[in-house]
């Protein structure tokens, strides 16, 4: 029998987002709390299968001032 070795993917501790020019860094553990979210989807291997550069920012063309409310909700389950 032929042995198959599987390489273990290193999952980054944080992901860098560029939202409309504003930089954000979001922890992988926070995204794990919302497995069905679009943010988790775009950081997963199934979405980003051809991108091996985990240092690269993920650009999202949206209003950056509103994105902070999304992060607040994800962190605190409420908008502050």
Secondary structure per residue as TSV (DSSP state, phi and psi in degrees):
chain	resnum	aa	ss	phi	psi
A	1	X	-	360.0	142.5
A	2	X	-	-88.8	130.6
A	3	X	-	-81.9	136.9
A	4	X	-	-110.7	123.5
A	5	X	-	-102.2	131.3
A	6	X	-	-101.8	128.4
A	7	X	-	-81.6	136.5
A	8	X	-	-86.6	124.7
A	9	X	-	-74.9	133.3
A	10	X	-	-84.8	122.1
A	11	X	-	-93.3	126.4
A	12	X	-	-66.8	152.3
A	13	X	S	-74.3	-27.6
A	14	X	E	-138.7	160.0
A	15	X	E	-121.2	141.8
A	16	X	E	-100.9	126.6
A	17	X	E	-116.2	142.5
A	18	X	E	-116.0	103.5
A	19	X	E	-104.1	103.7
A	20	X	T	55.8	32.0
A	21	X	T	98.7	-14.0
A	22	X	E	-94.7	132.4
A	23	X	E	-90.7	135.9
A	24	X	E	-133.8	147.4
A	25	X	E	-124.5	123.6
A	26	X	E	-120.9	134.1
A	27	X	E	-72.3	145.7
A	28	X	H	-61.1	-36.7
A	29	X	H	-65.1	-33.4
A	30	X	H	-67.9	-43.3
A	31	X	H	-64.5	-32.1
A	32	X	H	-62.7	-25.9
A	33	X	T	-72.3	-15.2
A	34	X	T	-128.8	68.2
A	35	X	T	-63.1	-22.7
A	36	X	T	-94.9	2.9
A	37	X	S	-78.2	158.5
A	38	X	H	-66.5	-35.1
A	39	X	H	-62.1	-41.2
A	40	X	H	-67.2	-40.2
A	41	X	H	-61.4	-43.8
A	42	X	H	-76.4	-11.7
A	43	X	H	-100.3	-2.1
A	44	X	S	-87.7	161.6
A	45	X	T	-67.5	-28.9
A	46	X	T	-70.0	-27.9
A	47	X	T	-85.8	-43.4
A	48	X	S	-111.8	50.9
A	49	X	T	-66.0	-28.4
A	50	X	T	-94.2	-1.8
A	51	X	-	-102.0	107.4
A	52	X	-	-96.4	-4.8
A	53	X	-	-91.2	96.4
A	54	X	T	-79.6	-5.2
A	55	X	T	-83.4	-13.8
A	56	X	S	-73.6	143.4
A	57	X	-	-75.2	152.0
A	58	X	E	-103.1	115.8
A	59	X	E	-89.9	131.6
A	60	X	E	-128.7	122.7
A	61	X	-	-82.5	81.5
A	62	X	S	-145.2	170.1
A	63	X	-	-70.3	116.9
A	64	X	H	-68.8	-30.9
A	65	X	H	-69.0	-25.4
A	66	X	H	-81.4	-26.7
A	67	X	H	-63.4	-32.3
A	68	X	H	-61.1	-30.3
A	69	X	H	-71.0	-33.8
A	70	X	H	-62.7	-46.4
A	71	X	H	-64.6	-40.6
A	72	X	H	-57.9	-44.1
A	73	X	H	-64.1	-43.8
A	74	X	H	-64.1	-36.0
A	75	X	H	-78.1	-41.0
A	76	X	H	-116.5	-1.8
A	77	X	S	59.3	25.4
A	78	X	S	-162.0	158.7
A	79	X	-	-97.3	127.7
A	80	X	-	-105.8	360.0
